[in-house]
């Protein structure tokens, strides 16, 4: 985490949304995929939970129904890339 970001946000949480499609294929019933993405803990409704219209949820839903396999979206994973001096 960048030094100038430390202390700005004292609480952080993650949301795992699991999508099990109606067209679940028997071969994939015990298999699943995970899509990990960043966000800033700022969903606008009062629950703080993304709606089905959220772009990440729609993407994972299309993966699940397209493949016929359960998929999950792990949301709000902060990722920072830093250059390391060598």
N, C-alpha and C positions, 0 to 999 in steps of 0.2 A: 504494500500500500504506500502511495507517495507520502512523504513526511508532512506535506501541507494539508493532507486529507485527514490525518490522524486527529481524532477528537471532534470532528465535525458530526459524525454519526455514531452514537454510543450503542445503539441497538441495531442488529442486522438479523434478518431471518431469511429463510429459503422456503419456497413452495414447490412441492412435488405434485404435479397433476398427472394422474394415470388414466390412460384412454384404453379401454378394452372394446374393440370393434364388434358390431353385430355379426360381421362376416369372419369371425375368428376361425382360422384354419387349424385343424386338429394337430398338424405337424408343428405348429407354433404355440400350442396351448401352454407349454411350460417354458417358453422363451419370451424375451422382451428386449426392447431397445430403450435407450435413454438419450434424450437431447438436452444438453446442458447449455444454458444461455445466461447472459448477464442482464441486469436491470438495476433499478435504483430504489426498490421498495416504495414505489410511488404509484400504485394502482389507485384510481380515482374514486371508486365506490367506497362506502363506509366499512366494508368487510376487509378491504385490503387484498382480496382474492381476485385474480384475473377472471374476466368474463369469457364465455365461449367464443366471443368475437375477437379476443386478443390474438394478434398475429402469431405468436408462438403456439398457442393452443390450437389454432386453426392448422398450422403447419404439422404439428404432431398428430392431430386427428387425421389429416390426409395421409400421413405415413402409415398410421395404424390401419386405416380402412384400405389403403392401396396394397399393403402387404398382407393384411389379414392376421396381424400379430399385435399384441399389446405393446404400447409405447408409453413412455413417461417424459414429461418435460420438467426438468429441474431448473426452476427460475430463480433469478436474483443472485446469481453467483458472480461476485465481483472479481474481475480479472484485470490485473495491472501488469504491464510488461515494462521492465526496466532494463536499461543498458547496463551491463556490468563492465567495470573497468578492469582490463587485464594487464 
